[in-house]
Structure formats: C-alpha cells, structure tokens
Amino acid sequence: MVAAIVINGPLSVALQRTPSYWDAGAGPKFAGYLQDGANVDQMVVFFALSNLIFVFAIGFFAGMRHVSNRTEHSEWLNGVVSIGSAIFLAGGLLSETLSTGIAVVLRSTPDYSLDVNSALLLQGLWFTALAQGQVALGVVIVAISLSSLRAGGLPRWLAWFGVIAGIVTILRPVLITQIPLFIVSFQPVFLWIAVVSVVLVKTGARRRPIDRSGSTTAAV
C-alpha cells in the first residue's frame, strides 16, 4: 500500500512533471502540457498504476479489522473500520477520476475539445475529494489507536503516534486552499501506515510460521 501511495502521489507528479494547478499562470502551462501526446499517455499509465492503491488498501484495512478483533468493543470498531475504509476508498476513487481522468478522455474520445478552465476545475476538485476521504481515514486511525492503548493490538508508542496522525488527518481540510501545506501534513499518516504495515506483516509471520513441508501451521 505504501509503494502504491508513493507511485500515486509524489513519484507520479515528479515523473510526469505536471504543472501545479495552484500556481499563478497555471492555465497556459497545463494546456501546453496536455497538448503533448507523450504527456497524456504517461498520465494514462499512472492512472492504471493508481489502481494499486485499492488493491493493497483492501488488505491493509482487513489487517485493521484483525487489530480491532482484539478489543472488547470489536463489533463497534469493526463497523468504524468498514465504514471509514469504504468512504476513504470512495474518496480515492473520485480523486483519481478527477486528477487523471482527463487524460483518459483525451485518449478515448476523439471529438473532445480541451477546455483549460474545466481541466483546472477538475484538478482543484481532486484535492477536495481526497481531503474528504482522508477524514474518514483519520477517524479509523484514531479509533484503532485509542482501542490499542486500552486493549493492545499495536505497540503503545505506535498507538500514540496514530492518535496524533489521525487528528492531523481529520483537521487537514482546513488547509485545502493551501496546497503545499496540505501535502506536507499528509506525512504523519503516511509514516503511520508504513510502520503499521510492517507490524502487521511481522505479526502475521510470527502467528503462522511455514514448516518444511510448505504448509502453514498456527504458532504455539
């Protein structure tokens, strides 16, 4: 999931060199960028790669439910994880459609005439959808972290970090018009996801070791 986020976010922007829509004079730059067929093809490729987020996120949130099952309020917490992850993925789906969907339209609809104002509008709405979806992610992170502080499930230091990262994520929409700050404020939750992913993998490996015959057995 972390690799998918890297591909989808900073790496894709860096490699594509897409003009920043929030900069002054972005209109002519963005129009010129989209008039280059190679740039459009590259955006289509990254649109395909961005789907990896949904592939790995489903497994990640399943791991979150595994953590929640260790608490006395597991039924309530499982509901929070299920609803929050669905909203997060829906926000991601919409944001990806807005950010790179214009490239798909340019390649699949021969009679489409590019309007740069509409393109900039879609780019601005991209972050709006992303922010709303990540509020739901923040709620999941806070809920999982608080339950871990009470009943275990995650290392205590990671649970405290999760509370902080989740609160930052919930409050991120106030920075929606300050795009550079909005992007920077994503770093705590990104780091939390990375560390939790490692913890879940290591925990799973300890609980279900592989014997020499190749079958999995439950750890004693």
Secondary structure by P-SEA (a helix, b strand, c coil): caaaaaaacaaaaaaacccccccccaaaaaaaaaacaaaaaaaaaaaaaaaaaaaaaaaaaaaaaaaaccccaaaaaaaaaaaaaaaaaaaaaaaaaaacaaaaaaaccccbbbbaaaaaaaaaaaaaaaaaaaaaaaaaaaaaaaaaaccccccaaaaaaaaaaaaaaaaccccccaaaaaaaaaaaaaaaaaaaaaaaaaaaaaaccccccccccccc
